[in-house]
Amino acid sequence: MNLRISEAHYKILRQAASVSFRPAVEQRSETGCILTFGGNGHLTNPSLLVTEVMMPGRGDLSESCRDGLVFSAGFLRKALLRCRDRGFLGFLTVHTHPLSTEQVAFSQYDDEQDPRLMRNLYDLQPGGIFGSLVLGRDCIAGRTWTGDGLQPQGLDHLVVVGETVQTISLRGDALTHTASGSEIFDRGLAITGTGALASLSQMRIGVVGLGGTGSLMVELLMRAGVAEIVAFDFDVAERSNLNRVLHLRESDVRAGRQKTERFAEVIAGCELPTRLTVVRGGDIRDADVAVQLRECDLIVGCVDRDWPRMILSEVSYRYLIPVVDVGTEIGFAGDQVQSLDSRVSLIGPGRPCLVCSGVVSRERVRLEGYSPAEQHRVLSMGYSADITLKAPAVMDLNMRAASMAMLVIRHLLQPYLLTPLPHSIREAITNFSMRTLRHTSLVDCPICRPERIGLGDGAPLTTRRHEPRANYA
């Protein structure tokens, strides 16, 4: 099981721990805090999602010295009530070992005290999950405990999500990267090092939409050495796809094959390490489909509608998963092309969502919820100033956007571009620009405000409900 945390929360955690690692030995007392968390509810790829760092105040530590740290009963009770009130799954107690540098482990004292505490916590909240972390200067060890508080279960990795994606071992030693299959993918070392290659070789990346841009993303991810691609696409191959969807053939159209079926065949035929998992269902806006996004390590959005993009934004903040959203636009004045633009937007904890940035319009989301007849009626009667937009089906332009998105993914794993990365990178036919967006809507936004960070299954996504829609005159 992994523990996922936003970059902002991780900085608070490390800053609090830094007091223990001052140069003067006499100042090195253990410090600590409590991490509350939600969960992603996935059975085969579960993660704990940090929602809050609770720092101790006056009277919250019963003991703090070089050899031990004891949280007060009141502080533990406060954490337990916070979990109950906000629907969190549980919490981890965190303490430091001031003399540990490159390796850290739970002490004999920890092994004696933790079972007693965990049994008490499980008695008070039987359905929760509780555990502990111990921090050294350059290392972390973590574990949760079974419901009876007797058996510890080690946590695997701490995944820090923000301007970059950092993976840290929770086994007590520094994480070392060894790139798998470097003889195939070592040309990628021209941009990033072995750390990025190693991360890609272990990642599960979701691609939403296998159209003009999505099909190219699948190809690029496969040839970058990604371990697994999770495909969210439910369309049958059509003749209009042949000019822009990679690998589709006339025979696929005649046979009425699913696009995902063709891509599974292509990836298997390439005999590279990547495997393809196809999500079955009907629409990313359906709850049973959208919930499968939570098991991905990273998501690439290749859709041309605003409602699915809003759901991707929600997943990013609820489940601490970075989303790279890709789009292309062709601007017209009458019958003449005025602009050719490709865009890549990076969203995640601490960054503006697609609604705050203006990429997603709430009005377009509302229109997309109507049937085609209702959309036409609303627009024709002037109830909406918005218009229905269509993404350009031009492979030349899609290629520019997809390749830029792949470069951003590599940057996330081993930075080489501007850090922090601007919210959107836009490329036009005549110029190249990077746009920085001030995150001013964080407090008010229903998607990316602090209360949504790491909430996981604690709140539903804005998926559609299968019920009759009112007929608006």
TIBAVO-256056 format. One record per residue (C-alpha): residue number from 1; x, y, z. Coordinates in pm, 1 decimal, m for minus. Each point is the difference from the previous one (the first is absolute). Layout:
+-----+----------+----------+----------+
!   i !       xx !       yy !       zz !
+-----+----------+----------+----------+
! NUM !        X !        Y !        Z !
...
+-----+----------+----------+----------+
This chain:
+-----+----------+----------+----------+
!   i !       xx !       yy !       zz !
+-----+----------+----------+----------+
!   1 !      0.0 !      0.0 !      0.0 !
!   2 !    124.4 !    348.9 !    m86.7 !
!   3 !    m49.9 !    329.3 !    178.6 !
!   4 !    m71.3 !    301.0 !   m224.7 !
!   5 !     50.9 !    356.6 !    118.2 !
!   6 !    m13.7 !    344.2 !   m158.5 !
!   7 !    325.9 !    190.0 !    m34.2 !
!   8 !   m128.6 !    273.5 !    233.0 !
!   9 !    m79.4 !   m249.2 !    276.2 !
!  10 !    333.9 !   m175.2 !    m48.2 !
!  11 !    187.3 !    328.2 !     44.3 !
!  12 !   m184.7 !     60.5 !    327.8 !
!  13 !     91.6 !   m350.6 !    111.1 !
!  14 !    371.7 !     41.9 !    m80.6 !
!  15 !     19.2 !    347.8 !    149.2 !
!  16 !   m150.1 !   m125.1 !    324.9 !
!  17 !    246.4 !   m288.9 !      8.3 !
!  18 !    301.8 !    220.7 !    m75.2 !
!  19 !      8.0 !    120.0 !    362.1 !
!  20 !    120.0 !   m347.8 !    100.1 !
!  21 !    298.3 !     11.1 !   m233.6 !
!  22 !    173.4 !    316.1 !    116.4 !
!  23 !    380.0 !    m22.9 !     11.6 !
!  24 !     24.2 !     35.6 !    377.5 !
!  25 !    m51.5 !   m344.1 !    154.9 !
!  26 !   m149.5 !    141.3 !    316.9 !
!  27 !   m283.8 !    155.5 !   m201.6 !
!  28 !   m101.0 !   m320.4 !   m171.4 !
!  29 !   m329.1 !    m95.4 !    162.2 !
!  30 !   m264.4 !   m208.4 !   m172.3 !
!  31 !   m282.2 !    195.1 !   m160.8 !
!  32 !   m315.8 !   m117.5 !   m167.6 !
!  33 !   m344.7 !     64.3 !   m143.5 !
!  34 !   m303.5 !   m192.0 !   m121.4 !
!  35 !   m100.3 !    m61.9 !   m362.8 !
!  36 !   m370.6 !    m54.7 !    m65.5 !
!  37 !    m87.8 !   m175.2 !   m321.4 !
!  38 !   m273.5 !   m117.8 !   m233.5 !
!  39 !     18.5 !   m301.4 !   m228.8 !
!  40 !    m54.3 !    m94.6 !   m360.9 !
!  41 !   m200.6 !   m310.6 !     82.4 !
!  42 !    176.7 !   m211.2 !   m262.2 !
!  43 !     53.5 !   m363.1 !     91.2 !
!  44 !    303.3 !    m84.4 !   m216.5 !
!  45 !    177.0 !    338.9 !      1.5 !
!  46 !    m99.1 !    167.6 !    330.3 !
!  47 !    144.6 !    333.3 !    109.7 !
!  48 !    m35.3 !    217.6 !    307.8 !
!  49 !    m49.7 !    367.7 !    m89.0 !
!  50 !    124.1 !    262.3 !    244.4 !
!  51 !   m266.7 !    262.2 !     66.5 !
!  52 !    157.4 !    202.2 !    280.1 !
!  53 !    315.6 !     42.6 !    206.8 !
!  54 !    m99.1 !     54.4 !    364.3 !
!  55 !    280.3 !    176.1 !    184.6 !
!  56 !      5.9 !    m31.5 !    381.8 !
!  57 !    m73.1 !    308.8 !    204.6 !
!  58 !     62.3 !     79.9 !    362.9 !
!  59 !    m73.7 !   m303.6 !    214.9 !
!  60 !    m35.9 !   m239.6 !   m294.7 !
!  61 !    330.6 !   m177.2 !     77.1 !
!  62 !     21.4 !   m184.9 !    331.1 !
!  63 !    370.6 !    m67.4 !    m53.7 !
!  64 !    260.4 !    118.0 !   m250.5 !
!  65 !    368.0 !    m88.0 !     40.0 !
!  66 !    279.8 !   m153.1 !   m201.6 !
!  67 !   m114.4 !   m353.1 !     80.2 !
!  68 !   m376.2 !     24.4 !    m21.3 !
!  69 !   m316.1 !    187.4 !    m96.9 !
!  70 !   m342.5 !    m47.8 !    155.5 !
!  71 !   m314.8 !    165.5 !   m133.3 !
!  72 !   m254.5 !    106.7 !    259.1 !
!  73 !   m334.1 !   m177.8 !     20.0 !
!  74 !   m170.0 !    327.8 !    m85.9 !
!  75 !    198.1 !     42.4 !   m323.2 !
!  76 !    m76.1 !   m356.4 !   m109.4 !
!  77 !   m367.0 !     52.4 !     81.8 !
!  78 !     m0.1 !    320.7 !   m204.2 !
!  79 !    138.5 !   m192.1 !   m300.5 !
!  80 !   m258.6 !   m275.2 !     42.3 !
!  81 !   m286.7 !    251.3 !     14.8 !
!  82 !    138.2 !    178.4 !   m308.2 !
!  83 !    m15.2 !   m329.1 !   m189.3 !
!  84 !   m357.4 !    m65.6 !    109.8 !
!  85 !   m123.0 !    351.8 !    m71.8 !
!  86 !    150.3 !     23.2 !   m348.4 !
!  87 !    m36.6 !   m361.7 !   m107.7 !
!  88 !    372.9 !    m76.6 !     m6.9 !
!  89 !    115.6 !   m360.9 !      1.7 !
!  90 !    248.6 !     29.7 !    286.9 !
!  91 !    335.8 !    150.6 !     93.4 !
!  92 !    372.3 !    m66.6 !     38.6 !
!  93 !    204.2 !    115.0 !    297.5 !
!  94 !    334.6 !    144.7 !   m110.6 !
!  95 !    318.3 !     34.8 !    204.4 !
!  96 !    367.8 !     55.5 !    m73.2 !
!  97 !    316.7 !   m187.9 !     88.9 !
!  98 !    253.7 !    284.9 !     32.1 !
!  99 !    311.2 !   m218.0 !    m36.8 !
! 100 !   m117.8 !   m184.3 !   m312.2 !
! 101 !    139.0 !    132.8 !   m327.4 !
! 102 !     m2.5 !   m235.3 !   m301.1 !
! 103 !   m189.3 !   m285.2 !    168.6 !
! 104 !   m280.0 !     m3.6 !    253.1 !
! 105 !   m203.9 !   m270.9 !    171.1 !
! 106 !   m259.4 !    m27.9 !    273.4 !
! 107 !    168.9 !    m36.8 !    338.0 !
! 108 !    m65.5 !   m263.4 !    263.2 !
! 109 !   m191.9 !    266.8 !    191.5 !
! 110 !   m216.8 !     64.1 !   m309.6 !
! 111 !    m68.5 !   m372.2 !    m36.2 !
! 112 !   m110.6 !    m19.0 !    362.1 !
! 113 !   m219.2 !    311.5 !      5.7 !
! 114 !   m160.3 !     m4.1 !   m344.7 !
! 115 !   m212.3 !   m317.3 !     50.6 !
! 116 !   m156.5 !    142.8 !    316.6 !
! 117 !    m88.1 !    327.1 !   m169.0 !
! 118 !   m129.6 !   m168.4 !   m315.3 !
! 119 !   m226.8 !   m237.4 !    194.6 !
! 120 !   m152.5 !    298.9 !    179.6 !
! 121 !    m56.8 !    186.1 !   m327.0 !
! 122 !   m162.2 !   m299.8 !   m167.4 !
! 123 !   m224.7 !    m49.4 !    304.0 !
! 124 !   m121.1 !    359.0 !    m41.6 !
! 125 !    m31.2 !    m17.0 !   m380.9 !
! 126 !     m9.5 !   m364.4 !   m117.6 !
! 127 !    m41.0 !     84.8 !   m368.9 !
! 128 !    298.3 !    235.2 !    m16.5 !
! 129 !    362.5 !    m45.0 !    m98.8 !
! 130 !    279.4 !    111.6 !    231.6 !
! 131 !    377.2 !    m13.7 !    m13.3 !
! 132 !    322.4 !    191.4 !     46.9 !
! 133 !    296.3 !    156.4 !   m177.4 !
! 134 !    351.3 !     51.6 !    129.9 !
! 135 !    219.1 !    261.5 !   m169.0 !
! 136 !    376.5 !      6.5 !    m28.6 !
! 137 !    185.6 !    289.7 !   m156.7 !
! 138 !     m3.3 !   m151.0 !   m351.4 !
! 139 !   m227.3 !   m301.5 !     42.2 !
! 140 !   m346.1 !   m109.3 !    117.6 !
! 141 !   m153.1 !   m324.7 !    123.5 !
! 142 !   m374.6 !    m57.1 !     18.5 !
! 143 !   m249.6 !   m263.2 !    105.6 !
! 144 !   m367.1 !    m53.5 !     69.5 !
! 145 !   m146.0 !   m244.6 !    249.3 !
! 146 !   m268.2 !   m265.2 !    m28.4 !
! 147 !   m335.9 !     54.7 !    165.6 !
! 148 !    103.8 !   m185.9 !    313.5 !
! 149 !    310.8 !    218.0 !     28.4 !
! 150 !    233.1 !   m299.4 !     10.6 !
! 151 !    150.2 !    m36.0 !   m348.2 !
! 152 !    183.8 !    283.4 !   m180.9 !
! 153 !    m17.8 !     25.9 !   m378.6 !
! 154 !    272.8 !    199.0 !   m173.3 !
! 155 !    m84.1 !    291.5 !   m228.6 !
! 156 !    181.7 !     m7.1 !   m333.9 !
! 157 !     50.9 !    353.5 !   m130.5 !
! 158 !    m83.1 !    359.7 !     73.2 !
! 159 !   m107.8 !    171.2 !   m323.0 !
! 160 !     32.0 !    380.0 !     14.8 !
! 161 !   m223.0 !    169.8 !   m258.4 !
! 162 !     33.6 !    366.1 !    m95.0 !
! 163 !    228.5 !    180.4 !   m241.0 !
! 164 !    171.5 !   m335.2 !    m48.2 !
! 165 !    m72.7 !   m360.7 !     95.7 !
! 166 !    250.0 !   m131.2 !    253.1 !
! 167 !      4.2 !   m360.7 !    123.2 !
! 168 !    164.2 !    m67.9 !    336.7 !
! 169 !     55.3 !   m339.9 !    157.4 !
! 170 !   m184.0 !    m67.5 !    326.5 !
! 171 !    223.4 !   m296.6 !     77.5 !
! 172 !    245.2 !    206.5 !    200.5 !
! 173 !    272.9 !     57.8 !   m258.9 !
! 174 !     55.0 !    237.4 !   m292.0 !
! 175 !   m176.8 !   m100.6 !   m320.8 !
! 176 !    241.8 !    m87.6 !   m281.4 !
! 177 !   m110.8 !     m3.9 !   m362.7 !
! 178 !    110.4 !   m272.2 !   m237.0 !
! 179 !   m147.1 !     44.0 !   m346.4 !
! 180 !   m158.9 !   m310.1 !   m147.3 !
! 181 !     63.8 !    m76.6 !   m365.8 !
! 182 !    243.1 !    290.3 !    m44.8 !
! 183 !    145.4 !   m157.7 !   m312.7 !
! 184 !   m334.3 !     68.8 !   m169.5 !
! 185 !    m91.4 !    335.5 !    153.5 !
! 186 !    340.4 !    155.2 !     73.3 !
! 187 !    m44.9 !    266.3 !   m269.9 !
! 188 !   m233.6 !    164.1 !    251.6 !
! 189 !    305.7 !     70.8 !    215.8 !
! 190 !     70.9 !    294.3 !   m228.9 !
! 191 !   m279.7 !    184.8 !    185.2 !
! 192 !    m26.1 !   m165.2 !    341.1 !
! 193 !    208.2 !   m244.8 !    200.3 !
! 194 !    m50.2 !   m357.8 !    107.4 !
! 195 !   m237.7 !    111.1 !    276.8 !
! 196 !   m269.2 !     99.0 !   m249.0 !
! 197 !     46.5 !   m320.5 !   m199.4 !
! 198 !    m31.2 !   m208.6 !    315.6 !
! 199 !   m316.3 !    182.2 !    104.1 !
! 200 !   m160.8 !    m40.0 !   m343.3 !
! 201 !     79.2 !   m371.1 !      4.5 !
! 202 !   m214.0 !    m37.1 !    314.8 !
! 203 !   m285.4 !    242.4 !    m70.9 !
! 204 !   m365.2 !    m59.5 !    m78.3 !
! 205 !   m113.3 !    286.5 !   m223.8 !
! 206 !   m361.5 !     54.5 !   m101.5 !
! 207 !    m79.4 !    141.3 !   m344.1 !
! 208 !   m352.8 !    136.1 !    m29.3 !
! 209 !   m105.8 !      8.0 !   m363.9 !
! 210 !    176.9 !   m188.6 !   m281.1 !
! 211 !    m79.7 !    246.4 !   m275.4 !
! 212 !    242.1 !    209.8 !   m197.8 !
! 213 !    209.9 !    106.6 !    300.4 !
! 214 !    m63.8 !   m298.4 !    226.0 !
! 215 !    114.5 !   m255.5 !   m254.9 !
! 216 !    328.0 !    188.6 !    m37.2 !
! 217 !     41.2 !     14.4 !    379.8 !
! 218 !    m33.3 !   m378.7 !     19.6 !
! 219 !    275.0 !    m35.2 !   m259.1 !
! 220 !    231.2 !    246.9 !    177.6 !
! 221 !    m55.8 !   m154.0 !    343.9 !
! 222 !     67.7 !   m348.8 !   m132.7 !
! 223 !    324.7 !    111.7 !   m160.9 !
! 224 !    101.6 !    180.1 !    319.6 !
! 225 !    m14.2 !   m330.5 !    190.1 !
! 226 !   m315.2 !     50.3 !    210.0 !
! 227 !    m95.1 !   m314.7 !    190.1 !
! 228 !   m376.6 !     16.4 !    m54.8 !
! 229 !   m243.4 !    216.9 !   m195.4 !
! 230 !   m361.7 !      5.2 !    114.9 !
! 231 !   m220.6 !     88.7 !   m297.1 !
! 232 !   m329.4 !    182.9 !     54.4 !
! 233 !   m172.9 !      0.6 !   m338.2 !
! 234 !   m330.6 !   m156.7 !    m94.2 !
! 235 !    m37.3 !     91.6 !   m366.1 !
! 236 !    m15.3 !   m224.4 !   m302.1 !
! 237 !    236.0 !     71.1 !   m289.9 !
! 238 !   m163.9 !    224.6 !   m259.5 !
! 239 !    107.5 !    108.2 !   m345.6 !
! 240 !     48.7 !    357.2 !    122.3 !
! 241 !    266.5 !   m130.9 !    241.0 !
! 242 !    229.1 !   m135.5 !   m268.2 !
! 243 !    174.5 !    328.9 !    m76.0 !
! 244 !    100.7 !     72.5 !    359.8 !
! 245 !    m12.7 !   m306.7 !    226.7 !
! 246 !    327.7 !   m184.5 !     m8.9 !
! 247 !     m3.6 !   m366.9 !   m110.2 !
! 248 !   m367.4 !    m12.8 !   m100.3 !
! 249 !    m72.7 !   m177.9 !   m329.3 !
! 250 !   m287.3 !    m23.1 !   m244.7 !
! 251 !    m50.8 !   m361.2 !    109.1 !
! 252 !    m52.6 !    116.5 !    360.7 !
! 253 !   m276.6 !    232.4 !   m116.7 !
! 254 !   m168.5 !   m273.5 !   m206.1 !
! 255 !     15.6 !   m239.4 !    295.0 !
! 256 !   m135.0 !    260.4 !    244.4 !
! 257 !    290.4 !    m56.8 !    239.3 !
! 258 !     53.1 !    196.4 !    317.3 !
! 259 !    299.1 !    233.3 !    m24.3 !
! 260 !    137.7 !   m149.6 !    321.0 !
! 261 !    m10.9 !   m345.7 !   m156.2 !
! 262 !    223.2 !    116.6 !   m282.3 !
! 263 !    245.1 !    167.2 !    239.0 !
! 264 !     26.3 !   m310.6 !    215.7 !
! 265 !     96.9 !   m187.9 !   m317.2 !
! 266 !    260.3 !    261.3 !    m98.1 !
! 267 !    165.8 !     17.1 !    342.7 !
! 268 !     19.0 !   m378.6 !     24.4 !
! 269 !    153.1 !    m12.8 !   m347.5 !
! 270 !    274.3 !    250.0 !     86.3 !
! 271 !    129.9 !   m232.7 !    275.1 !
! 272 !    113.3 !    289.4 !    218.7 !
! 273 !    m38.3 !    m15.8 !    381.3 !
! 274 !   m320.9 !    207.2 !      0.1 !
! 275 !   m332.3 !   m173.2 !     59.2 !
! 276 !   m344.3 !    144.8 !    m77.5 !
! 277 !   m298.5 !    m24.8 !    233.7 !
! 278 !   m336.8 !     85.9 !   m152.4 !
! 279 !   m268.8 !    152.2 !    220.8 !
! 280 !   m343.8 !   m136.8 !    m84.5 !
! 281 !   m298.4 !    229.7 !     20.2 !
! 282 !   m184.0 !    266.8 !   m188.0 !
! 283 !    112.1 !    350.8 !     95.1 !
! 284 !    259.0 !    167.3 !    222.9 !
! 285 !   m289.0 !    200.5 !    147.6 !
! 286 !   m146.3 !   m317.7 !    151.6 !
! 287 !     96.7 !    m55.2 !    364.1 !
! 288 !    100.6 !   m365.9 !    m44.5 !
! 289 !    237.7 !    101.5 !   m280.8 !
! 290 !    142.4 !    319.1 !    151.2 !
! 291 !     82.1 !   m172.1 !    327.9 !
! 292 !    251.6 !   m219.8 !   m182.5 !
! 293 !    216.1 !    307.6 !    m60.9 !
! 294 !    104.0 !     m5.0 !    366.6 !
! 295 !    227.7 !   m301.4 !    m48.3 !
! 296 !    227.5 !    184.0 !   m248.6 !
! 297 !    331.5 !    164.7 !     89.3 !
! 298 !    m51.0 !    271.2 !   m262.6 !
! 299 !   m282.3 !     85.7 !   m241.4 !
! 300 !     17.4 !    147.1 !   m350.3 !
! 301 !   m321.9 !    168.9 !   m108.9 !
! 302 !    m61.3 !    m10.2 !   m375.8 !
! 303 !   m368.0 !     93.7 !    m14.9 !
! 304 !   m172.3 !    288.2 !   m176.0 !
! 305 !   m282.8 !     59.1 !    248.0 !
! 306 !    m10.0 !    201.0 !    320.3 !
! 307 !   m196.0 !   m232.9 !    227.4 !
! 308 !    257.3 !   m283.1 !    m27.7 !
! 309 !    277.4 !    256.3 !     51.9 !
! 310 !   m171.5 !    117.3 !    319.2 !
! 311 !    m12.8 !   m357.7 !    127.8 !
! 312 !    371.3 !    m42.5 !    m72.3 !
! 313 !     64.2 !    315.3 !    202.5 !
! 314 !   m200.5 !   m135.3 !    292.3 !
! 315 !    186.1 !   m331.2 !     m7.3 !
! 316 !    334.6 !    181.8 !      0.0 !
! 317 !    m69.9 !    182.3 !    327.4 !
! 318 !   m206.0 !   m266.6 !    174.0 !
! 319 !    247.1 !   m279.5 !    m65.7 !
! 320 !    330.6 !    193.8 !    m29.9 !
! 321 !     58.9 !   m107.1 !   m360.1 !
! 322 !    162.9 !    240.2 !   m248.9 !
! 323 !   m200.1 !     57.4 !   m317.5 !
! 324 !    151.8 !    115.4 !   m328.9 !
! 325 !   m283.0 !    138.9 !   m211.4 !
! 326 !     57.3 !     31.8 !   m373.7 !
! 327 !   m195.1 !    207.0 !   m249.2 !
! 328 !     19.1 !    153.6 !   m346.3 !
! 329 !   m191.0 !    288.3 !   m150.4 !
! 330 !    m45.6 !    149.0 !   m346.2 !
! 331 !   m119.1 !    359.7 !     m9.1 !
! 332 !   m206.1 !    122.8 !   m292.0 !
! 333 !   m107.9 !    340.7 !   m126.0 !
! 334 !   m270.9 !    m82.5 !   m247.1 !
! 335 !    143.3 !   m271.1 !   m221.7 !
! 336 !    363.7 !     88.8 !     63.6 !
! 337 !    228.3 !   m165.1 !    255.7 !
! 338 !    133.6 !    261.0 !    239.5 !
! 339 !    184.9 !   m216.2 !    254.0 !
! 340 !    127.4 !   m351.0 !     60.8 !
! 341 !     59.4 !    m69.5 !    369.8 !
! 342 !     96.0 !   m296.9 !    211.9 !
! 343 !    m24.2 !      8.4 !    379.3 !
! 344 !    127.7 !   m211.5 !    288.8 !
! 345 !   m123.2 !     78.1 !    351.9 !
! 346 !    142.2 !   m156.0 !    316.4 !
! 347 !   m238.8 !    m19.8 !    293.5 !
! 348 !     41.5 !   m142.2 !    347.1 !
! 349 !     18.8 !     94.8 !    367.7 !
! 350 !    115.9 !    358.6 !     48.5 !
! 351 !    m68.6 !     93.8 !   m361.9 !
! 352 !   m314.5 !    156.2 !   m155.8 !
! 353 !   m254.0 !   m247.3 !   m135.4 !
! 354 !   m141.7 !     16.1 !   m352.4 !
! 355 !   m306.9 !    190.5 !    123.0 !
! 356 !    203.3 !    267.2 !    181.8 !
! 357 !    223.8 !     43.6 !   m304.4 !
! 358 !   m288.8 !     46.3 !   m241.2 !
! 359 !     73.2 !   m310.9 !   m207.9 !
! 360 !   m327.7 !   m149.8 !    120.9 !
! 361 !   m315.1 !    209.6 !    m12.0 !
! 362 !   m281.1 !    m76.8 !    242.9 !
! 363 !   m242.8 !    114.5 !   m269.4 !
! 364 !    136.6 !   m257.5 !   m246.2 !
! 365 !    m22.2 !   m265.6 !    269.8 !
! 366 !   m365.9 !     90.7 !     44.8 !
! 367 !    m64.4 !    m17.3 !   m374.5 !
! 368 !    172.3 !   m338.2 !    m28.0 !
! 369 !   m248.9 !   m137.7 !    251.4 !
! 370 !   m286.6 !     66.9 !   m239.6 !
! 371 !   m109.0 !   m222.1 !   m284.5 !
! 372 !     91.1 !    129.6 !   m349.4 !
! 373 !   m356.5 !    126.4 !    m45.1 !
! 374 !      9.6 !    183.3 !    333.9 !
! 375 !    338.9 !    152.9 !    m87.5 !
! 376 !   m138.9 !    133.4 !   m327.6 !
! 377 !   m307.2 !    140.9 !    174.9 !
! 378 !    199.8 !    174.3 !    273.8 !
! 379 !    244.1 !    154.7 !   m247.5 !
! 380 !   m265.6 !    104.6 !   m250.6 !
! 381 !   m211.1 !    169.2 !    268.6 !
! 382 !    298.0 !    198.3 !    125.7 !
! 383 !      9.8 !   m159.6 !    346.7 !
! 384 !    374.3 !    m57.3 !    m41.8 !
! 385 !    266.0 !    218.0 !   m155.2 !
! 386 !    228.0 !   m300.6 !    m36.4 !
! 387 !     43.1 !   m207.9 !   m313.2 !
! 388 !     64.0 !   m364.8 !    m67.1 !
! 389 !    369.2 !    m51.2 !    m76.9 !
! 390 !    157.6 !   m277.4 !   m202.8 !
! 391 !    361.8 !   m106.6 !     22.5 !
! 392 !    191.5 !      7.4 !   m328.8 !
! 393 !     44.2 !   m340.5 !   m161.7 !
! 394 !    342.6 !     84.4 !   m140.7 !
! 395 !    278.0 !   m241.6 !     84.7 !
! 396 !    274.6 !    253.3 !    m73.4 !
! 397 !   m119.5 !    224.9 !    282.1 !
! 398 !    m81.5 !   m289.0 !    233.8 !
! 399 !    358.1 !   m122.2 !    m29.8 !
! 400 !    135.6 !    330.8 !    125.7 !
! 401 !   m222.6 !    m12.9 !    308.4 !
! 402 !     71.1 !   m366.7 !     77.4 !
! 403 !    376.7 !     33.7 !    m24.9 !
! 404 !     m6.8 !    306.7 !    224.5 !
! 405 !   m206.0 !   m194.8 !    256.5 !
! 406 !    254.4 !   m282.7 !      2.9 !
! 407 !    279.6 !    248.7 !     63.7 !
! 408 !   m196.1 !    137.6 !    296.2 !
! 409 !    m45.5 !   m351.7 !    140.9 !
! 410 !    375.0 !    m57.8 !    m16.8 !
! 411 !     53.0 !    335.6 !    172.8 !
! 412 !   m231.2 !   m100.6 !    285.5 !
! 413 !    215.7 !   m302.0 !     78.2 !
! 414 !    337.2 !    175.6 !    m35.8 !
! 415 !    m27.3 !    377.4 !    m49.8 !
! 416 !    182.2 !    162.3 !   m288.1 !
! 417 !   m246.8 !    274.2 !   m102.3 !
! 418 !   m102.6 !    314.6 !    185.6 !
! 419 !    m92.1 !    m79.7 !    362.0 !
! 420 !   m266.3 !     66.7 !    107.1 !
! 421 !   m150.6 !    m78.0 !   m337.0 !
! 422 !   m258.6 !    254.7 !   m118.9 !
! 423 !   m358.6 !   m118.0 !      6.3 !
! 424 !    m29.9 !    m19.6 !   m378.4 !
! 425 !    253.4 !    m32.2 !   m278.1 !
! 426 !   m140.1 !    122.8 !   m328.4 !
! 427 !    164.7 !    m31.0 !   m337.4 !
! 428 !   m122.9 !    190.9 !   m303.7 !
! 429 !    110.5 !    m29.6 !   m360.2 !
! 430 !    199.6 !    323.2 !     28.0 !
! 431 !    107.9 !     16.4 !    362.9 !
! 432 !     46.2 !   m196.1 !    321.4 !
! 433 !   m120.9 !    126.5 !    336.3 !
! 434 !    m20.8 !   m122.5 !    357.6 !
! 435 !   m277.8 !    145.7 !    211.1 !
! 436 !     26.5 !     41.0 !    375.2 !
! 437 !   m332.0 !     11.0 !    186.5 !
! 438 !    m32.0 !    139.5 !    350.4 !
! 439 !   m189.5 !   m244.1 !    217.4 !
! 440 !   m254.2 !    248.1 !    135.9 !
! 441 !   m308.7 !   m224.0 !     m4.2 !
! 442 !    131.3 !   m269.7 !    232.2 !
! 443 !   m214.6 !     97.4 !    299.9 !
! 444 !   m330.7 !     28.3 !   m184.6 !
! 445 !     34.3 !   m268.0 !   m266.7 !
! 446 !   m211.3 !   m312.4 !     66.1 !
! 447 !    264.4 !   m217.1 !   m167.6 !
! 448 !    348.1 !    102.0 !    115.4 !
! 449 !    m53.2 !    179.2 !    332.8 !
! 450 !    203.4 !   m142.5 !    294.4 !
! 451 !   m292.5 !   m200.8 !    142.3 !
! 452 !     m3.0 !   m213.1 !   m315.9 !
! 453 !    368.4 !   m100.8 !     12.4 !
! 454 !     30.2 !   m373.5 !     62.1 !
! 455 !   m369.8 !    m42.4 !     77.8 !
! 456 !    m12.0 !   m312.3 !   m216.2 !
! 457 !   m322.5 !   m194.0 !     47.5 !
! 458 !   m122.5 !    253.0 !    256.4 !
! 459 !   m210.2 !    183.0 !   m261.7 !
! 460 !   m158.3 !   m102.5 !   m331.4 !
! 461 !    127.1 !    115.9 !   m337.3 !
! 462 !   m221.2 !    211.8 !   m224.3 !
! 463 !    m99.3 !   m297.2 !   m209.6 !
! 464 !   m336.9 !    m22.1 !   m164.5 !
! 465 !   m295.3 !   m176.6 !    158.9 !
! 466 !   m215.7 !   m226.6 !   m210.5 !
! 467 !   m338.5 !    159.3 !     53.4 !
! 468 !   m252.2 !    182.4 !   m221.6 !
! 469 !    105.2 !    354.9 !    m78.9 !
! 470 !   m249.5 !    283.5 !     31.0 !
! 471 !   m122.7 !    138.3 !   m329.8 !
! 472 !     86.1 !    369.1 !     m8.2 !
! 473 !   m217.8 !    211.2 !   m220.6 !
+-----+----------+----------+----------+
